């Protein structure tokens, strides 16, 4: 059955009989060049270290330079998702066909009437990312399989030939049939050794793309889905497994080959930890960060995990050695390469890739280069201290104006580029709003609006994507408990009415509960309007030039005033004391901890009672081991805000120690004796001595059993008969002695 599936999925470039007859003992080298989260970045508009990066011509040369060294038959191009979507306008306006045609240049495919000729000949493997679902399933499959369908764009190659990449996704199935959307893996044969490439996309996809685009699909657990395919392929004798995973993490970047002593955070760590012990490499993406590390799989075997930023800012150069006998990957390392345009290979742009880019620019420039306005300021997606963005103010205002709605609302992440000083072009509009969303209206009550605003702090998906608004104002206090942070909502100075219905301009992604804003799903549907990019373009043309968009305070964070401590009573105590403290000050609110600190010693209060905003009480036990000295007092809120009063509480020593008895009270000279000394006021670090005439013998191994009991030993020299005094000394140098308490006799 599995062999039938292999043929069904078009995986025919493998002969297992040929593998089994392999006799050489020499390892087979394999190079993988991995570009994650390309996002249609076909131009060199991004910067790294103040230098331009990417661009099709330069990137192509970087890649082919490596292919020429490693050999096309031992090199694979890997694309772990988000190849398309959220793209530059040059690619996005042509439905990202230029991006997929670029990667076709590496496949060596010369079939059909190709407008652009191959620049090398090595396999290209890929998986889908969440942005591959920015449009519907039919459009995704058209991009992969080819054809013009009902598109209305001009095509660089007509008809569009499709992608030469072998796409796989092991965890995406149709709801109706349970069948996979794509083949779960691709097998490539390297010197007769089969290497499996298994694809998987983040399970968060339904929450971060438009609901309608994935409503017919289920996204299964990544690790479980990958492991299922590994088990199936192990039965066929495969042991070299590379995962293309559109999910990731983060790590501090560095240069050079993979280091073993690095820290990685994010979902990728958990996913890798659950993978079969035969999985060797995970090429990750989605988080747009650097990763080059070894992480343990379920068998505690190191897995090479990579991610090379995003938007053509880098690629992973992965080197593997495969053992012909075991058919397993036995050695692996990687480096993350930045494809600078103005240095190294970037100064020799590949001519065929550059021709593809130039043709794309010529085709799209009439749409991109029209000037619609200008500005002398930065208009940015970045939030101010309150959470407001002046660029999102502009976008949501345009949506509300276009739809003539009461309010406007959009999720962060919907706008993908800032506006900088200078001319504003239609190309900038497409760069900012690359998803092609229609604006819609929904209707919500004032109470539902409050609930969706509260969801900004209680979601588990895209938790950094807050809401941006138009047509109303709200205040919030993020130090308050979750679901109780919205303080006020008003429109034109009048509070929003909880039971009244309001029309809201938004996009279908947010209206369907995207980014975890599930309250939006209970809204009532309204009407559908124009594309967001057309709305914004028309709106900007109506505004004065140069364009000025100031922050207007529509979102206001109410900051709790600082905690101020004015006093504590009592202001002193001794080790072992149990005290009831009263602390006074102002701005006390939901206090969570009270503590005293001195030179690393910390004493914490219990049983806190907030009397009012200016006073509270607590109980405090001073441990017997506490350091003596003057302590600082700290009062802390649950959000970590603290008030501190320095040098305010004294931990004083107890009264001088008192010695009452020593047992045994007699001993013979020339022997070691162990004694118990009893009394009161003994502190940790106490020492004991015995004295007679001008001779002093210090106790050895003193052990404080309680503040009334001390054990230690003495070495009694010969010829020391007589009555000896016993003395004890606390660390604060207060001491006490008991005269003629120990009788020593000669043997």
NORZIWO-V480883 format. One record per residue. N is the residue number from 1. PHI is phi in whole degrees, 0 to 359 (NA if undefined). OMEGA is omega as a letter, one per 40 degrees, with the letter a starting at -180 (none if undefined). Layout:
[[N PHI OMEGA] [N PHI OMEGA]]
//
This chain:
[[1 NA a] [2 295 i] [3 295 i] [4 298 i] [5 295 i] [6 303 a] [7 290 i] [8 298 a] [9 277 i] [10 76 a] [11 262 a] [12 242 a] [13 276 a] [14 214 i] [15 238 a] [16 290 i] [17 296 a] [18 294 i] [19 299 a] [20 293 a] [21 269 a] [22 297 a] [23 243 a] [24 294 i] [25 261 a] [26 285 i] [27 294 i] [28 261 a] [29 271 i] [30 225 i] [31 249 i] [32 241 i] [33 253 a] [34 247 i] [35 240 i] [36 260 i] [37 51 a] [38 293 i] [39 52 i] [40 60 a] [41 277 a] [42 276 i] [43 263 a] [44 258 a] [45 281 a] [46 269 a] [47 235 i] [48 226 a] [49 52 i] [50 62 i] [51 233 i] [52 290 i] [53 229 i] [54 76 a] [55 89 a] [56 302 a] [57 297 a] [58 291 i] [59 299 i] [60 300 a] [61 292 i] [62 304 a] [63 290 a] [64 291 i] [65 299 i] [66 290 i] [67 301 a] [68 296 i] [69 276 a] [70 278 a] [71 96 a] [72 297 a] [73 282 i] [74 236 i] [75 229 i] [76 228 i] [77 269 a] [78 238 a] [79 233 a] [80 275 i] [81 96 a] [82 53 i] [83 294 a] [84 239 i] [85 91 a] [86 50 a] [87 265 i] [88 297 a] [89 299 a] [90 301 i] [91 271 a] [92 297 a] [93 296 i] [94 256 i] [95 55 i] [96 64 i] [97 299 i] [98 301 i] [99 297 a] [100 289 i] [101 294 i] [102 299 a] [103 288 i] [104 296 a] [105 298 a] [106 267 a] [107 279 a] [108 80 a] [109 284 i] [110 245 a] [111 290 i] [112 75 a] [113 267 a] [114 280 i] [115 289 a] [116 239 a] [117 271 a] [118 300 i] [119 254 i] [120 197 a] [121 217 i] [122 220 a] [123 297 i] [124 240 i] [125 241 a] [126 205 i] [127 232 i] [128 269 i] [129 251 i] [130 299 a] [131 285 i] [132 295 i] [133 257 i] [134 296 i] [135 244 a] [136 284 a] [137 297 a] [138 300 i] [139 291 i] [140 300 a] [141 292 i] [142 296 i] [143 300 a] [144 282 a] [145 268 i] [146 102 a] [147 103 i] [148 266 a] [149 48 a] [150 258 i] [151 292 a] [152 243 a] [153 272 i] [154 287 a] [155 246 i] [156 299 i] [157 235 a] [158 238 e] [159 285 i] [160 298 a] [161 276 a] [162 90 a] [163 262 i] [164 278 a] [165 290 i] [166 272 a] [167 274 i] [168 216 i] [169 202 a] [170 276 a] [171 236 i] [172 241 a] [173 232 i] [174 284 i] [175 299 a] [176 289 a] [177 245 a] [178 78 i] [179 283 i] [180 289 i] [181 293 a] [182 226 i] [183 305 a] [184 284 a] [185 205 i] [186 232 i] [187 250 i] [188 243 a] [189 259 i] [190 246 a] [191 51 i] [192 73 i] [193 261 a] [194 280 i] [195 238 a] [196 264 i] [197 247 a] [198 251 a] [199 262 i] [200 201 a] [201 239 a] [202 307 i] [203 291 i] [204 281 a] [205 309 a] [206 300 a] [207 271 a] [208 235 i] [209 231 a] [210 299 a] [211 303 a] [212 297 a] [213 285 a] [214 233 a] [215 297 a] [216 265 a] [217 238 i] [218 238 i] [219 252 a] [220 276 i] [221 306 a] [222 296 a] [223 295 i] [224 299 a] [225 292 i] [226 296 a] [227 298 i] [228 299 i] [229 290 i] [230 301 a] [231 298 i] [232 299 a] [233 284 i] [234 298 i] [235 293 i] [236 264 i] [237 93 i] [238 275 i] [239 221 i] [240 256 a] [241 235 i] [242 239 a] [243 255 i] [244 261 a] [245 242 i] [246 271 i] [247 198 a] [248 206 a] [249 207 i] [250 213 a] [251 197 i] [252 292 a] [253 288 i] [254 207 i] [255 263 i] [256 96 a] [257 285 a] [258 302 i] [259 261 a] [260 262 a] [261 252 a] [262 239 a] [263 249 i] [264 241 i] [265 237 i] [266 114 a] [267 299 a] [268 302 a] [269 296 a] [270 293 a] [271 298 a] [272 298 a] [273 297 a] [274 258 a] [275 281 i] [276 306 a] [277 295 i] [278 276 i] [279 287 a] [280 254 a] [281 222 i] [282 236 i] [283 264 a] [284 256 i] [285 195 i] [286 82 a] [287 268 i] [288 62 a] [289 242 i] [290 270 i] [291 215 i] [292 205 a] [293 206 i] [294 254 i] [295 237 a] [296 282 i] [297 267 a] [298 297 i] [299 266 a] [300 59 i] [301 257 a] [302 293 i] [303 250 i] [304 284 a] [305 238 a] [306 232 i] [307 200 a] [308 239 i] [309 56 a] [310 190 i] [311 51 i] [312 66 i] [313 276 a] [314 186 i] [315 217 i] [316 267 i] [317 259 a] [318 256 i] [319 246 a] [320 232 i] [321 239 a] [322 246 a] [323 278 a] [324 295 a] [325 286 a] [326 273 a] [327 60 a] [328 244 i] [329 281 a] [330 252 a] [331 208 a] [332 203 i] [333 200 a] [334 206 i] [335 222 i] [336 259 a] [337 255 i] [338 264 a] [339 274 a] [340 297 a] [341 282 a] [342 256 i] [343 205 i] [344 52 a] [345 297 a] [346 296 a] [347 279 i] [348 238 a] [349 299 i] [350 295 a] [351 291 a] [352 290 i] [353 293 i] [354 295 i] [355 295 i] [356 301 i] [357 294 a] [358 298 i] [359 298 i] [360 296 a] [361 296 i] [362 298 a] [363 286 a] [364 258 a] [365 302 i] [366 300 i] [367 278 a] [368 268 a] [369 264 i] [370 291 a] [371 276 a] [372 249 i] [373 189 i] [374 209 i] [375 210 i] [376 248 a] [377 224 i] [378 277 i] [379 243 a] [380 235 i] [381 287 a] [382 296 i] [383 275 i] [384 277 a] [385 298 a] [386 274 a] [387 111 a] [388 262 i] [389 241 a] [390 288 i] [391 288 i] [392 293 i] [393 303 a] [394 298 a] [395 293 a] [396 292 i] [397 296 i] [398 295 i] [399 296 a] [400 294 i] [401 296 a] [402 298 a] [403 270 a] [404 52 a] [405 266 i] [406 293 a] [407 225 i] [408 224 a] [409 204 i] [410 210 i] [411 273 i] [412 296 a] [413 102 i] [414 286 i] [415 255 a] [416 246 a] [417 204 i] [418 270 i] [419 254 a] [420 251 i] [421 305 a] [422 128 i] [423 290 i] [424 251 a] [425 250 i] [426 297 i] [427 299 i] [428 297 i] [429 298 i] [430 291 i] [431 293 i] [432 289 a] [433 236 a] [434 274 a] [435 270 a] [436 66 a] [437 276 i] [438 281 i] [439 282 i] [440 230 i] [441 245 i] [442 231 a] [443 241 a] [444 222 i] [445 280 i] [446 301 i] [447 293 i] [448 296 i] [449 297 i] [450 300 a] [451 296 a] [452 289 i] [453 294 i] [454 296 a] [455 293 i] [456 301 a] [457 244 a] [458 233 a] [459 263 i] [460 247 a] [461 248 i] [462 45 a] [463 294 i] [464 271 a] [465 268 i] [466 279 i] [467 261 i] [468 243 a] [469 224 i] [470 211 i] [471 87 i] [472 206 i] [473 233 i] [474 214 i] [475 243 a] [476 211 i] [477 230 a] [478 280 i] [479 271 a] [480 279 i] [481 301 i] [482 304 a] [483 78 i] [484 225 a] [485 263 i] [486 282 a] [487 266 a] [488 204 i] [489 225 a] [490 219 i] [491 228 a] [492 54 i] [493 83 a] [494 250 a] [495 302 i] [496 297 a] [497 271 a] [498 304 a] [499 266 a] [500 277 i] [501 268 i] [502 231 i] [503 272 a] [504 230 i] [505 277 a] [506 204 i] [507 238 a] [508 297 i] [509 301 i] [510 289 a] [511 298 a] [512 268 i] [513 94 a] [514 300 a] [515 61 i] [516 85 i] [517 275 a] [518 292 i] [519 299 a] [520 300 a] [521 291 i] [522 267 i] [523 290 i] [524 267 a] [525 294 i] [526 244 a] [527 236 i] [528 255 a] [529 244 a] [530 283 i] [531 296 a] [532 301 a] [533 292 i] [534 291 i] [535 298 a] [536 294 i] [537 300 a] [538 295 a] [539 294 a] [540 298 i] [541 298 a] [542 278 a] [543 273 i] [544 299 i] [545 247 e] [546 288 a] [547 290 i] [548 234 i] [549 236 a] [550 265 i] [551 294 a] [552 245 i] [553 77 i] [554 289 i] [555 238 a] [556 230 i] [557 268 i] [558 272 a] [559 262 i] [560 300 i] [561 296 a] [562 297 i] [563 286 i] [564 238 i] [565 255 a] [566 250 a] [567 190 i] [568 218 i] [569 221 e] [570 292 a] [571 257 i] [572 203 i] [573 191 a] [574 233 i] [575 308 a] [576 95 a] [577 288 i] [578 246 a] [579 241 i] [580 248 a] [581 261 i] [582 239 a] [583 243 a] [584 242 i] [585 169 i] [586 207 a] [587 66 i] [588 284 a] [589 207 i] [590 56 a] [591 299 a] [592 252 a] [593 219 i] [594 231 a] [595 212 i] [596 246 a] [597 230 i] [598 202 i] [599 49 i] [600 87 i] [601 272 a] [602 229 i] [603 240 a] [604 251 i] [605 279 i] [606 235 i] [607 54 a] [608 290 i] [609 229 i] [610 274 a] [611 285 i] [612 193 a] [613 287 a] [614 240 a] [615 205 i] [616 209 i] [617 233 i] [618 200 i] [619 263 a] [620 217 i] [621 255 i] [622 271 a] [623 303 a] [624 298 a] [625 269 a] [626 296 i] [627 292 i] [628 280 i] [629 141 a] [630 262 a] [631 254 i] [632 274 i] [633 255 i] [634 235 i] [635 239 a] [636 233 i] [637 275 i] [638 300 i] [639 277 i] [640 94 i] [641 291 a] [642 229 i] [643 247 a] [644 232 i] [645 240 a] [646 280 i] [647 50 a] [648 241 a] [649 227 a] [650 257 i] [651 264 a] [652 266 i] [653 290 i] [654 292 i] [655 301 a] [656 308 i] [657 297 i] [658 235 i] [659 259 i] [660 247 a] [661 212 i] [662 225 a] [663 232 e] [664 290 a] [665 268 i] [666 214 i] [667 199 i] [668 261 i] [669 292 i] [670 82 a] [671 231 i] [672 268 i] [673 235 i] [674 254 a] [675 229 i] [676 244 i] [677 252 a] [678 242 a] [679 174 a] [680 199 i] [681 77 i] [682 282 a] [683 244 i] [684 305 a] [685 92 a] [686 292 i] [687 239 i] [688 230 i] [689 222 i] [690 241 a] [691 223 i] [692 205 a] [693 56 i] [694 253 a] [695 258 i] [696 232 i] [697 242 a] [698 276 i] [699 289 i] [700 253 i] [701 52 i] [702 294 i] [703 228 a] [704 277 i] [705 275 i] [706 195 i] [707 286 i] [708 238 a] [709 221 i] [710 225 i] [711 247 i] [712 194 i] [713 228 i] [714 230 i] [715 262 a] [716 266 i] [717 287 i] [718 292 i] [719 71 a] [720 240 a] [721 296 i] [722 142 i] [723 265 a] [724 249 i] [725 278 i] [726 246 i] [727 228 i] [728 232 a] [729 224 i] [730 284 i] [731 301 i] [732 277 i] [733 73 i] [734 282 a] [735 222 i] [736 207 i] [737 220 i] [738 239 a] [739 287 i] [740 45 a] [741 265 a] [742 235 i] [743 264 i] [744 249 i] [745 241 i] [746 284 a] [747 294 none]]
//
